Amino acid sequence: QKEVEQNSGPLSVPEGAIASLNCTYSDRGSQSFFWYRQYSGKSPELIMSIYSNGDKEDGRFTAQLNKASQYVSLLIRDSQPSDSATYLCAVIGPAGNNRKLIWGLGTSLGVNP
Amino acid sequence: GAGVSQSPSNKVTEKGKDVELRCDPISGHTALYWYRQSLGQGLEFLIYFQGNSAPDKSGLPSDRFSAERTGGSVSTLTIQRTQQEDSAVYLCASSFSSGGGETQYFGPGTRLLVL
């Protein structure tokens, strides 16, 4: 089992819809969780970080963390064509691994106008 | 400086040559990572420097790859005797650990092409 898993997609949603991206992780000791966006040919950029169970909202983006079920999700409301990108989930590994970020392979999202 | 910088932005080399890739992290950031990303693929972890601790080299694919971080700042990734399969984008990221989370800031990458 991979440490951080994401569906590779592509996920396709119409403009204005809600896009839901999911990520599961294997280690219950994981502490910090991040969503990055990567446009084609560009470097990843941080969208949201979340550390506690529950929801965290920032504009059109909502991150949801459920440590009991070991998943973290990202919801994008009112999806726009400019949201089309690959979304990477990253997790701070268990204590003792020198706080190294563990990355999923990313989910490709396409928003159709 | 505003962000993480990397040089060169593009590098074309011949098979068998050595290359050096440079990363200047954000000032004050204690952690520095190197990743490799092939076209359409995910991030492949290479090496991780954290403060004065011994680097985590567990991701280096072969002994042709090495990296140094001088004075806790600038880092150089060296690839010896390059092979065509080394062609990829090499990304550097830095972070400052605070309060239980590390936000990584990425440089623009070096696009390496081995002919």
Interface residues (C-beta under 8 A of the other chain):
Chain A: Q31 S32 F34 K42 S43 P44 E45 L46 S49 Y51 L88 A90 I92 N98 R99 K100 L101 W103 G104 L105 G106
Chain B: A31 Y33 Q41 G42 L43 F45 Y48 Q50 S53 D56 L91 S97 G100 G101 E102 T103 Q104 Y105 F106 G107 P108 G109
